[in-house]
Amino acid sequence: MSLRRNKSAIGLAFSSLWVLVALFFCFQWFLCRIYVPDGHSLLLRYKGPMIGSAKEPEPGRLARDNEVGVQDQMRGPGRHFFNPIYWERTIVPDNVIMPGEIGVVTSKMGMPLPPGEFLVDGDLQGDSRVQHQGILRKVFGPGRYRANPYAYEFNIVKRETTKSSGQEKTSGWVEIPTGYVGVVTMQASNPMLGLSAGIQDKVMQPGLYPINPREQQIDIINVGFRETSIQVEQQMEPDGKVKYDAQGEPLAVAETGINFPSNDGFDIQLDFSAIWGVMPRDAAQIVRTFGNIDAVEEKVIEPQSESICRNNGSKMGAVELLVGETREEFQTSVSTEFRDTLADKNVTLQYGLVRHIYIPQEVREPIQRGYVSEELKLTRDQETKTARIEANLREAEQMVELEAERVRVDTDRLKANVLAEGEKEASEIAATTEQLVAKIDRETANLDAKRTVLLGRAEAGAKQMSEEATAEKFTLAVEAFGSPTAFNKWEFAEQLPETMDLKLFYAGEGTLWTDLKNVTPTISLDSK
């Protein structure tokens, strides 16, 4: 019975354990589980333990591990398990910045800034995170950012334009097109970059820039050359055509263009064009002084054009403004003074052109008549010079033809001389060559004769030496065998064939010739 009770207790204990595990699993899965979708983050606030108290975060920052309050770190997309008894869970969307936009972030946490300052350095996360309250200098380009809404506030900016006193300043997503530069105005100083508040000398080149509206504002300035003209209005016919006087000059509307009295009392009007521009190096000073390019044209180009033309033109008479040399002096003095004036104001002048001067008809008519008669006289003189030059030209052409014929004859003569001299030299070379060939043939024949003699002598000497060597060989052989008879026998034996078959036969006395017919020849008839 005791054993049975023990087994029952153990079984009950295991069953209770499994029930507790199942309940814990159900509690975790159904009550503690929270799913964070893509593009969202999980914001947590720790409520504290049920028994006792937890540590409070320091002033100016969010709670961290085991601290009560909104947690600094947020969880990303996925499945998370947090007990709702201890944690308040909130799903918040991420901050999305689209192309062509920037994010200006304000830090709500951190230590207060000193008075007068409102920009702070730092980032959203990591070691360089923001330590003070205020607007971040750094702006955030297109992308997705996870930022705690209790710590950071995102402000999405596309392009901001501010107009004041004719000036247009831009910030946010700034595009500086080709042919323009950006003049930077700092809203506050930046100690890290060594920049002070105000307009900066260094300009921004063409491109795309994310600009913090609270830190910088950009003046987009058109650099390069442009044209400004002050033109006299011309009188028009009812059909819309320009009116002309008897001399073919257009009639001008009074008090238009640049008008001034000459020093002899005549009313003068003229057209003036200036080709001027602002270089990138001068753009910042232009913004400081005038604000924009339109202000330069309005406050400098147009009034200075009129002033300089009036001042220089009033010193001259009407006739001087019409005559070529003195008019050129007027043009030069106006252009030089205008260039120097604009250079003092950081504006570059390429050309300052007095295009047309309207002279009163009563002054222009007698001068033009005099110039016409003078031009006619000059024309006649020029025609006379032309006829004289043409006659000289014809004479020169005849001289050229004569000289060409003389050169041709001389050339033919020189060519014949050269050919004759060449043939003579060729003949001499051929004769010399034949002599050399004959000499070489004679020397060759002598050498052949000497060769024949030497070869004959060599063959005779060789034969003699061969015969002497043979005789010497027989002499030595005889001496070696001891007698000529022994040597002859050796020679006879050497000449016998190797296949000789010797047979002996016996014949009685007086029976040799009769027995020969029964004897096989000792030497084969075929052996050699």
C-alpha positions as CSV (number, residue, x, y, z in Angstrom):
1,M,0.0,0.0,0.0
2,S,2.9,2.4,0.8
3,L,4.6,1.7,-2.5
4,R,1.3,2.2,-4.3
5,R,0.8,5.6,-2.6
6,N,4.3,6.7,-3.4
7,K,3.8,5.8,-7.1
8,S,0.6,7.8,-7.1
9,A,2.2,10.8,-5.6
10,I,5.0,10.7,-8.1
11,G,2.6,10.4,-11.0
12,L,0.5,13.3,-9.6
13,A,3.6,15.4,-9.2
14,F,4.6,14.7,-12.9
15,S,1.1,15.5,-14.0
16,S,1.1,18.7,-12.1
17,L,4.5,19.6,-13.6
18,W,3.2,19.0,-17.1
19,V,0.1,21.1,-16.4
20,L,2.3,23.9,-15.1
21,V,4.5,23.7,-18.2
22,A,1.5,23.8,-20.5
23,L,0.0,26.7,-18.6
24,F,3.4,28.6,-18.8
25,F,3.6,27.9,-22.5
26,C,0.0,29.0,-23.2
27,F,0.7,32.2,-21.1
28,Q,3.8,32.9,-23.1
29,W,2.4,32.2,-26.5
30,F,-1.0,33.7,-26.1
31,L,-0.5,36.6,-23.7
32,C,3.2,37.5,-23.8
33,R,3.8,37.0,-27.6
34,I,3.6,40.1,-29.8
35,Y,4.5,40.2,-33.5
36,V,6.1,43.2,-35.1
37,P,5.6,43.5,-38.9
38,D,8.1,44.8,-41.4
39,G,8.5,48.6,-41.4
40,H,7.6,48.8,-37.7
41,S,9.4,48.7,-34.4
42,L,8.4,47.7,-30.8
43,L,8.4,50.5,-28.2
44,L,8.6,49.2,-24.6
45,R,7.8,50.8,-21.3
46,Y,8.9,48.9,-18.2
47,K,6.2,49.2,-15.4
48,G,8.4,47.9,-12.6
49,P,8.3,44.7,-10.5
50,M,5.2,43.7,-8.6
51,I,7.1,43.5,-5.4
52,G,9.6,46.2,-4.5
53,S,10.9,49.0,-6.7
54,A,13.2,49.4,-9.7
55,K,15.9,51.9,-10.5
56,E,14.8,55.2,-12.1
57,P,16.7,56.5,-15.2
58,E,18.9,59.6,-14.9
59,P,17.3,62.9,-15.9
60,G,17.6,63.7,-19.6
61,R,17.6,60.1,-20.9
62,L,15.3,57.1,-21.5
63,A,15.4,54.0,-19.4
64,R,17.8,51.2,-20.0
65,D,17.9,47.6,-18.7
66,N,16.1,47.1,-15.3
67,E,15.1,50.7,-15.2
68,V,11.5,51.9,-15.0
69,G,10.1,53.9,-17.9
70,V,10.2,54.0,-21.7
71,Q,13.1,52.0,-22.9
72,D,15.8,53.6,-25.0
73,Q,16.2,50.6,-27.3
74,M,13.4,49.4,-29.6
75,R,13.0,46.0,-31.1
76,G,12.8,45.4,-34.8
77,P,10.4,43.3,-36.9
78,G,9.7,39.7,-35.7
79,R,8.3,37.8,-32.8
80,H,8.9,39.0,-29.3
81,F,7.8,37.8,-25.8
82,F,7.2,40.4,-23.1
83,N,5.0,39.9,-20.1
84,P,2.2,42.5,-20.4
85,I,2.0,42.7,-16.6
86,Y,5.5,44.3,-16.5
87,W,5.7,45.8,-19.9
88,E,3.6,48.2,-21.9
89,R,4.1,47.3,-25.6
90,T,3.4,49.6,-28.5
91,I,4.1,49.0,-32.2
92,V,5.2,52.2,-34.0
93,P,6.0,52.7,-37.7
94,D,9.5,53.5,-38.8
95,N,10.3,56.9,-40.2
96,V,10.5,56.7,-44.0
97,I,12.2,59.4,-46.1
98,M,11.4,59.2,-49.8
99,P,13.8,60.3,-52.6
100,G,13.9,64.1,-52.9
101,E,13.3,64.5,-49.2
102,I,15.4,64.9,-46.1
103,G,14.7,64.3,-42.5
104,V,15.4,67.1,-39.9
105,V,15.6,65.5,-36.5
106,T,14.9,67.1,-33.1
107,S,16.3,65.5,-30.0
108,K,13.9,65.6,-27.1
109,M,16.2,64.0,-24.6
110,G,19.6,65.0,-23.2
111,M,21.0,68.0,-21.4
112,P,19.7,71.5,-22.2
113,L,21.9,73.6,-24.5
114,P,23.6,76.8,-23.4
115,P,21.5,80.0,-24.1
116,G,21.5,81.1,-27.7
117,E,22.3,77.7,-29.1
118,F,19.8,75.4,-30.8
119,L,21.9,73.0,-33.0
120,V,23.5,69.8,-31.6
121,D,26.0,67.3,-33.0
122,G,25.4,63.6,-32.9
123,D,23.5,60.7,-34.4
124,L,20.5,58.5,-33.6
125,Q,22.5,55.5,-32.3
126,G,25.9,54.3,-31.5
127,D,28.7,56.0,-29.6
128,S,28.0,59.3,-31.4
129,R,24.4,59.6,-30.3
130,V,23.0,62.9,-29.3
131,Q,23.8,64.1,-25.8
132,H,21.8,67.4,-25.7
133,Q,18.3,68.6,-26.5
134,G,18.0,70.5,-29.8
135,I,17.9,70.2,-33.6
136,L,20.6,67.8,-35.1
137,R,23.0,69.4,-37.5
138,K,23.0,66.1,-39.4
139,V,20.2,65.6,-41.8
140,F,19.0,62.2,-43.0
141,G,18.6,61.3,-46.6
142,P,16.2,58.9,-48.3
143,G,15.8,55.6,-46.3
144,R,14.1,53.9,-43.4
145,Y,15.0,54.9,-39.8
146,R,14.1,53.4,-36.5
147,A,14.0,56.2,-34.0
148,N,12.4,56.3,-30.6
149,P,9.5,58.8,-30.8
150,Y,10.0,59.7,-27.1
151,A,13.6,60.7,-27.9
152,Y,13.5,62.0,-31.5
153,E,11.1,63.9,-33.6
154,F,11.3,63.6,-37.4
155,N,10.4,66.5,-39.7
156,I,10.3,65.6,-43.4
157,V,11.4,68.4,-45.7
158,K,11.4,68.5,-49.5
159,R,12.6,71.9,-50.6
160,E,12.0,75.1,-48.6
161,T,12.2,78.5,-50.3
162,T,12.3,81.7,-48.3
163,K,11.9,85.1,-50.1
164,S,13.0,88.3,-48.4
165,S,13.8,91.7,-50.0
166,G,14.0,90.1,-53.4
167,Q,16.3,87.3,-52.2
168,E,15.4,83.7,-52.6
169,K,17.0,81.3,-50.2
170,T,16.6,77.5,-50.4
171,S,17.1,74.6,-48.0
172,G,16.1,71.0,-47.6
173,W,16.7,69.0,-50.8
174,V,18.6,71.5,-52.8
175,E,19.6,71.1,-56.5
176,I,22.2,73.4,-57.9
177,P,22.0,73.2,-61.7
178,T,24.9,73.5,-64.2
179,G,26.0,77.1,-64.6
180,Y,25.1,78.0,-61.0
181,V,26.8,78.0,-57.6
182,G,25.4,77.9,-54.1
183,V,26.3,80.7,-51.7
184,V,26.0,79.3,-48.1
185,T,24.5,81.4,-45.3
186,M,25.2,79.8,-41.9
187,Q,22.3,80.3,-39.5
188,A,24.6,79.4,-36.6
189,S,28.3,78.8,-36.1
190,N,29.8,75.3,-36.4
191,P,32.8,74.9,-34.2
192,M,33.7,71.5,-35.5
193,L,34.1,72.8,-39.0
194,G,35.4,76.2,-38.0
195,L,32.5,78.1,-39.6
196,S,31.0,81.2,-38.2
197,A,27.4,82.4,-38.7
198,G,26.9,84.4,-41.9
199,I,27.6,84.2,-45.6
200,Q,30.5,81.9,-46.4
201,D,33.2,82.6,-48.9
202,K,33.4,79.0,-50.2
203,V,30.5,78.2,-52.6
204,M,28.8,75.0,-53.5
205,Q,29.3,73.5,-57.0
206,P,26.5,72.1,-59.1
207,G,24.9,69.0,-57.6
208,L,22.3,67.7,-55.1
209,Y,22.7,68.6,-51.5
210,P,20.7,67.8,-48.3
211,I,20.7,71.1,-46.4
212,N,19.4,71.5,-42.8
213,P,17.0,74.5,-43.0
214,R,17.9,75.4,-39.4
215,E,21.6,75.4,-40.0
216,Q,22.1,76.7,-43.6
217,Q,20.3,78.5,-46.3
218,I,21.5,78.5,-49.9
219,D,21.4,81.4,-52.5
220,I,21.5,79.8,-56.0
221,I,23.5,82.3,-58.1
222,N,23.8,82.1,-61.9
223,V,27.5,82.5,-62.8
224,G,29.0,83.3,-66.2
225,F,28.2,86.1,-68.7
226,R,24.9,87.7,-69.6
227,E,23.8,90.6,-71.8
228,T,22.1,93.8,-70.7
229,S,21.1,96.4,-73.3
230,I,19.7,99.9,-73.1
231,Q,18.1,100.6,-76.5
232,V,16.5,103.7,-78.1
233,E,12.9,103.2,-79.2
234,Q,12.4,103.9,-82.9
235,Q,9.5,105.7,-84.5
236,M,7.1,103.4,-86.4
237,E,4.9,103.8,-89.4
238,P,1.2,102.9,-89.2
239,D,2.0,99.6,-91.0
240,G,4.5,98.7,-88.3
241,K,7.7,99.6,-90.2
242,V,10.5,101.8,-88.9
243,K,10.5,105.4,-90.0
244,Y,13.7,106.7,-91.7
245,D,14.9,110.2,-92.6
246,A,16.2,111.4,-96.0
247,Q,19.7,109.9,-95.3
248,G,18.3,106.5,-94.4
249,E,18.8,106.8,-90.7
250,P,16.0,105.5,-88.4
251,L,14.1,108.1,-86.4
252,A,14.3,107.8,-82.6
253,V,11.7,108.5,-80.0
254,A,12.8,111.3,-77.7
255,E,14.0,110.6,-74.2
256,T,14.6,106.9,-74.8
257,G,17.8,104.9,-74.6
258,I,20.7,106.8,-73.1
259,N,20.3,110.5,-73.9
260,F,22.4,113.5,-73.0
261,P,23.4,116.9,-74.5
262,S,26.7,117.2,-76.3
263,N,29.1,120.0,-75.4
264,D,27.9,122.0,-78.4
265,G,24.2,121.7,-77.2
266,F,22.8,119.0,-79.4
267,D,20.5,116.2,-78.0
268,I,22.3,112.8,-78.4
269,Q,20.8,109.4,-78.0
270,L,22.6,106.0,-78.2
271,D,22.2,102.2,-77.7
272,F,24.5,100.5,-75.3
273,S,25.0,96.8,-74.6
274,A,27.1,95.3,-71.8
275,I,28.3,91.7,-71.7
276,W,28.9,91.1,-68.0
277,G,28.9,88.3,-65.4
278,V,29.7,87.1,-62.0
279,M,32.5,84.6,-61.5
280,P,32.2,81.8,-58.8
281,R,34.9,83.4,-56.7
282,D,32.8,86.6,-56.5
283,A,29.4,85.0,-55.9
284,A,29.6,85.3,-52.1
285,Q,30.5,88.9,-52.1
286,I,27.7,89.7,-54.6
287,V,25.2,88.1,-52.2
288,R,26.6,90.1,-49.3
289,T,26.5,93.4,-51.2
290,F,23.5,93.2,-53.5
291,G,21.5,90.0,-52.6
292,N,21.1,88.5,-56.1
293,I,22.0,88.9,-59.8
294,D,18.8,90.8,-60.7
295,A,19.8,93.4,-58.1
296,V,23.3,93.7,-59.7
297,E,21.6,94.5,-63.0
298,E,19.2,96.9,-61.5
299,K,21.5,98.7,-59.1
300,V,24.8,98.6,-61.0
301,I,24.7,97.7,-64.7
302,E,21.9,99.9,-65.9
303,P,22.6,103.1,-63.8
304,Q,26.4,102.9,-64.4
305,S,25.9,102.4,-68.1
306,E,23.8,105.5,-68.4
307,S,26.0,107.5,-66.0
308,I,29.4,106.6,-67.7
309,C,28.0,107.2,-71.3
310,R,26.5,110.6,-70.3
311,N,29.6,111.8,-68.5
312,N,31.9,110.9,-71.4
313,G,29.5,111.9,-74.2
314,S,28.8,115.3,-72.7
315,K,32.5,116.2,-73.0
316,M,32.4,115.7,-76.8
317,G,30.7,117.5,-79.6
318,A,28.1,116.0,-81.9
319,V,30.6,115.9,-84.8
320,E,33.2,114.1,-82.7
321,L,30.6,111.5,-81.8
322,L,30.0,110.9,-85.5
323,V,33.5,110.9,-86.9
324,G,35.3,107.5,-86.8
325,E,38.5,108.3,-84.8
326,T,36.9,110.4,-82.1
327,R,34.0,108.1,-81.9
328,E,36.4,105.2,-81.3
329,E,38.0,107.2,-78.5
330,F,34.6,107.6,-77.0
331,Q,33.9,103.9,-77.2
332,T,37.3,103.0,-75.6
333,S,36.9,105.5,-72.7
334,V,33.4,104.3,-71.9
335,S,34.4,100.6,-72.0
336,T,37.5,101.1,-69.9
337,E,35.7,103.2,-67.2
338,F,32.8,100.8,-67.1
339,R,35.1,97.8,-66.7
340,D,37.0,99.5,-63.8
341,T,33.7,100.5,-62.1
342,L,32.3,96.9,-62.3
343,A,35.6,95.4,-61.1
344,D,35.4,97.5,-57.9
345,K,32.0,95.9,-57.3
346,N,33.2,92.3,-58.0
347,V,31.5,92.1,-61.4
348,T,33.4,91.1,-64.5
349,L,32.8,93.0,-67.8
350,Q,33.7,91.3,-71.0
351,Y,32.4,94.0,-73.5
352,G,30.8,97.4,-73.1
353,L,29.6,98.3,-76.6
354,V,28.2,101.6,-77.8
355,R,26.1,100.1,-80.6
356,H,24.5,103.1,-82.4
357,I,24.5,106.8,-81.8
358,Y,21.6,108.9,-83.0
359,I,23.0,112.3,-84.2
360,P,20.5,115.1,-85.1
361,Q,19.9,115.4,-88.8
362,E,21.0,119.1,-89.0
363,V,24.5,118.0,-87.8
364,R,24.7,114.7,-89.5
365,E,23.6,115.8,-93.0
366,P,26.5,118.2,-94.0
367,I,29.1,115.9,-92.4
368,Q,27.7,112.9,-94.3
369,R,27.8,114.9,-97.6
370,G,31.3,115.9,-97.0
371,Y,32.2,112.3,-96.2
372,V,30.4,111.1,-99.3
373,S,32.4,113.5,-101.5
374,E,35.6,112.5,-99.7
375,E,34.7,108.9,-100.2
376,L,34.0,109.5,-103.9
377,K,37.4,111.1,-104.3
378,L,39.1,108.2,-102.4
379,T,37.1,105.8,-104.6
380,R,38.5,107.5,-107.8
381,D,42.0,107.5,-106.5
382,Q,41.6,103.9,-105.5
383,E,40.3,103.0,-109.0
384,T,43.4,104.8,-110.6
385,K,45.7,102.8,-108.3
386,T,43.8,99.6,-109.2
387,A,44.2,100.3,-112.9
388,R,47.9,101.0,-112.4
389,I,48.4,97.8,-110.4
390,E,46.5,95.8,-112.9
391,A,48.8,97.0,-115.7
392,N,51.8,96.1,-113.6
393,L,50.2,92.8,-113.0
394,R,49.9,92.1,-116.8
395,E,53.5,93.1,-117.4
396,A,54.6,90.9,-114.6
397,E,52.6,88.0,-116.1
398,Q,54.4,88.5,-119.5
399,M,57.7,88.6,-117.7
400,V,56.8,85.4,-115.9
401,E,55.9,83.7,-119.2
402,L,59.2,84.9,-120.8
403,E,61.2,83.7,-117.8
404,A,59.4,80.4,-117.9
405,E,60.4,79.8,-121.6
406,R,64.0,80.8,-120.9
407,V,64.1,78.3,-118.0
408,R,62.6,75.6,-120.2
409,V,65.3,76.1,-123.0
410,D,68.1,76.2,-120.4
411,T,66.7,73.0,-118.9
412,D,66.7,71.2,-122.2
413,R,70.3,72.2,-122.8
414,L,71.4,71.1,-119.4
415,K,69.5,67.9,-119.9
416,A,71.4,67.2,-123.2
417,N,74.7,67.9,-121.6
418,V,74.0,65.7,-118.8
419,L,72.9,62.8,-121.1
420,A,76.1,63.2,-123.3
421,E,78.3,63.3,-120.2
422,G,76.6,60.2,-119.0
423,E,77.0,58.3,-122.2
424,K,80.7,59.2,-122.3
425,E,81.2,58.0,-118.7
426,A,79.3,54.8,-119.6
427,S,81.6,54.1,-122.6
428,E,84.7,54.7,-120.5
429,I,83.4,52.4,-117.8
430,A,82.6,49.7,-120.4
431,A,86.2,49.9,-121.9
432,T,87.8,49.8,-118.5
433,T,85.6,46.8,-117.7
434,E,86.7,44.9,-120.8
435,Q,90.4,45.5,-120.0
436,L,89.9,44.2,-116.5
437,V,88.1,41.1,-117.8
438,A,90.9,40.4,-120.3
439,K,93.5,40.8,-117.6
440,I,91.5,38.5,-115.3
441,D,91.2,35.9,-118.1
442,R,94.9,36.0,-118.7
443,E,95.7,35.5,-115.0
444,T,93.1,32.7,-114.9
445,A,94.9,30.9,-117.9
446,N,98.2,31.2,-116.2
447,L,96.8,29.8,-113.0
448,D,95.2,26.9,-115.0
449,A,98.6,26.1,-116.6
450,K,100.4,26.1,-113.3
451,R,97.7,23.9,-111.9
452,T,98.1,21.4,-114.8
453,V,101.9,21.2,-114.2
454,L,101.5,20.8,-110.5
455,L,98.9,18.1,-111.0
456,G,101.2,16.2,-113.5
457,R,104.1,16.4,-111.1
458,A,101.9,15.3,-108.3
459,E,100.5,12.3,-110.2
460,A,104.0,11.2,-111.4
461,G,105.4,11.5,-107.9
462,A,102.5,9.5,-106.5
463,K,102.8,6.7,-109.0
464,Q,106.6,6.6,-108.5
465,M,106.1,6.4,-104.7
466,S,103.4,3.7,-105.2
467,E,105.7,1.6,-107.4
468,E,108.6,2.1,-105.0
469,A,106.3,1.1,-102.1
470,T,105.2,-2.1,-104.0
471,A,108.8,-3.0,-104.7
472,E,109.8,-2.3,-101.2
473,K,106.9,-4.6,-100.0
474,F,108.1,-7.5,-102.2
475,T,111.6,-7.0,-101.0
476,L,110.6,-7.1,-97.4
477,A,108.4,-10.2,-98.1
478,V,111.3,-12.1,-99.7
479,E,113.6,-11.1,-96.8
480,A,110.9,-12.3,-94.4
481,F,110.6,-15.8,-96.1
482,G,114.3,-16.2,-96.4
483,S,114.4,-16.9,-100.2
484,P,112.5,-16.0,-103.3
485,T,111.5,-19.7,-103.7
486,A,109.7,-19.7,-100.3
487,F,108.0,-16.4,-101.1
488,N,106.7,-17.8,-104.4
489,K,105.4,-20.9,-102.7
490,W,103.6,-18.7,-100.2
491,E,102.1,-16.6,-103.1
492,F,101.1,-19.8,-104.8
493,A,99.4,-21.1,-101.7
494,E,97.6,-17.8,-101.2
495,Q,96.2,-17.9,-104.7
496,L,94.7,-21.4,-104.2
497,P,90.9,-21.5,-103.7
498,E,89.6,-22.3,-100.2
499,T,87.3,-25.1,-101.6
500,M,90.1,-27.1,-103.2
501,D,89.7,-30.9,-102.6
502,L,93.1,-32.9,-102.8
503,K,93.0,-36.6,-103.4
504,L,95.9,-39.0,-103.5
505,F,95.9,-42.1,-105.7
506,Y,98.5,-44.8,-106.3
507,A,99.7,-45.9,-109.7
508,G,102.1,-48.7,-110.4
509,E,105.1,-48.3,-112.4
510,G,104.3,-47.5,-115.9
511,T,100.5,-47.4,-115.2
512,L,100.0,-43.7,-114.5
513,W,98.5,-42.8,-117.8
514,T,96.3,-45.8,-117.9
515,D,95.0,-45.2,-114.4
516,L,94.2,-41.5,-114.9
517,K,91.0,-42.1,-116.6
518,N,89.6,-43.7,-113.5
519,V,90.6,-40.8,-111.3
520,T,88.2,-38.0,-110.5
521,P,89.8,-34.6,-111.3
522,T,91.3,-33.1,-108.3
523,I,90.4,-29.6,-109.2
524,S,86.9,-28.8,-110.2
525,L,86.4,-27.2,-113.5
526,D,84.0,-24.7,-112.0
527,S,86.3,-23.5,-109.3
528,K,88.2,-20.3,-109.8
